[in-house]
């Protein structure tokens, strides 16, 4: 087979010596196209959380508690370190419980948390064992915080 050299392709040396002004760049934290020649670099992503809350409140088919839970979950994820993958979900869930578990209990969002875990399990994102472990972990967190959950007393 004959190789046809693309006239537009650059060697590694040529590409690395090309100034950023001529390259298309995407901001790594907020995924917005960034023009190095015109835009000042900013790592401010506070608008992401505000937009997330606004978008969540626009949903018509969610209850107020579901909206509150997903806003809390999204807030946690935005403030969480970037680059999380499915393999990290058990640790991310554990960190969520440690950092936000008390707020989940205070706002009465226990059922929404459990529902979120069930959805994650059904979608194959977490194993059943992880789901049960996280529910127990949240229950222990709430007991330590002396928050009694009405849903637990019904069972």
C-alpha positions in Angstrom: 0.0 0.0 0.0 1.2 3.5 -0.8 1.1 6.1 1.9 -0.2 9.5 1.0 1.3 12.2 3.2 -1.3 14.7 4.4 0.0 18.1 3.5 -1.6 19.6 6.7 -0.1 17.2 9.2 2.7 18.5 11.5 5.5 16.7 13.2 5.6 16.7 17.0 8.3 19.3 17.0 6.4 21.6 14.7 3.2 21.2 16.6 4.8 21.9 20.0 6.4 25.1 18.6 3.1 26.4 17.2 1.8 29.2 19.5 -1.4 28.6 21.4 -3.1 31.5 19.5 -3.5 29.3 16.4 -4.8 26.2 18.2 -8.3 25.4 19.2 -8.4 24.8 23.0 -11.1 23.5 25.3 -11.0 24.6 29.0 -10.3 21.5 31.1 -12.7 22.3 34.0 -15.7 23.9 32.3 -15.4 22.4 28.7 -15.9 25.8 27.1 -13.9 26.6 23.9 -11.1 29.0 24.9 -9.4 31.4 22.6 -5.9 31.9 24.1 -5.4 35.1 22.1 -8.5 36.8 23.3 -9.9 35.2 26.5 -8.2 35.4 29.9 -7.8 31.9 31.4 -10.1 31.4 34.3 -10.8 28.3 36.4 -14.0 29.8 37.9 -16.7 27.3 37.5 -19.2 28.7 40.0 -21.7 29.3 37.2 -21.9 25.5 36.7 -23.5 24.9 40.1 -25.9 27.8 39.7 -27.0 26.6 36.2 -27.3 23.0 37.6 -29.7 24.2 40.3 -31.7 26.3 37.9 -32.0 23.4 35.4 -33.0 21.0 38.2 -35.7 23.3 39.5 -37.2 23.4 35.9 -38.0 19.7 35.9 -41.7 19.1 36.1 -41.7 15.4 36.9 -39.6 15.5 40.1 -40.9 16.1 43.6 -39.4 18.9 45.6 -37.4 16.5 47.7 -36.0 14.8 44.6 -35.0 18.2 43.3 -33.3 19.0 46.7 -31.4 15.7 46.7 -30.2 16.0 43.1 -29.1 19.6 43.8 -27.1 18.4 46.8 -25.6 15.5 44.8 -24.7 17.8 41.9 -23.2 20.3 44.3 -21.0 17.6 45.8 -19.9 16.4 42.3 -19.0 19.9 41.1 -16.9 20.4 44.2 -15.4 16.9 44.0 -12.1 16.3 42.3 -12.4 15.9 38.6 -11.9 12.7 36.6 -14.2 10.3 38.5 -15.2 7.2 36.7 -17.5 4.2 37.4 -14.8 2.4 39.2 -14.6 5.3 41.7 -18.3 5.4 42.5 -18.1 3.4 45.8 -15.5 5.8 47.1 -17.4 8.8 45.8 -20.6 7.6 47.5 -18.7 7.0 50.8 -17.3 10.6 50.6 -20.8 11.9 49.8 -22.1 10.3 52.9 -19.3 11.6 55.1 -19.6 15.1 53.8 -23.3 15.4 53.1 -24.9 12.6 55.1 -26.0 14.9 57.9 -27.6 17.3 55.5 -29.4 14.4 53.8 -30.9 13.5 57.2 -31.7 17.0 58.2 -33.6 17.7 54.9 -35.4 14.3 55.0 -33.8 13.1 51.8 -33.1 9.5 52.9 -35.5 7.9 50.5 -34.2 10.0 47.6 -30.6 8.8 48.4 -31.7 5.2 48.5 -33.7 5.7 45.3 -30.6 7.1 43.7 -28.5 4.1 44.8 -31.2 1.7 43.4 -31.1 3.5 40.1 -27.3 3.3 40.0 -27.5 -0.5 40.7 -30.2 -1.0 38.0 -28.0 0.8 35.5 -25.0 -1.3 36.4 -23.0 1.5 37.9 -22.7 -0.1 41.4 -23.1 -3.6 42.7 -25.9 -4.6 45.0 -23.3 -5.2 47.8 -22.1 -1.6 47.4 -25.7 -0.3 47.5 -26.5 -2.1 50.7 -23.1 -1.0 52.2 -23.8 2.6 51.4 -27.3 2.5 52.9 -25.9 1.0 56.1 -23.2 3.6 56.1 -25.7 6.4 55.8 -27.8 4.9 58.6 -24.8 4.8 60.9 -23.9 8.4 60.0 -27.4 9.5 60.8 -27.4 7.5 64.1 -24.1 9.2 65.1 -25.6 12.6 64.3 -28.7 11.6 66.4 -31.0 12.2 63.4 -34.0 9.9 63.5 -35.4 9.1 60.2 -39.2 8.5 60.0 -38.7 6.1 57.0 -36.6 3.8 59.2 -39.2 3.6 62.0 -41.8 2.5 59.5 -39.9 -0.7 58.7 
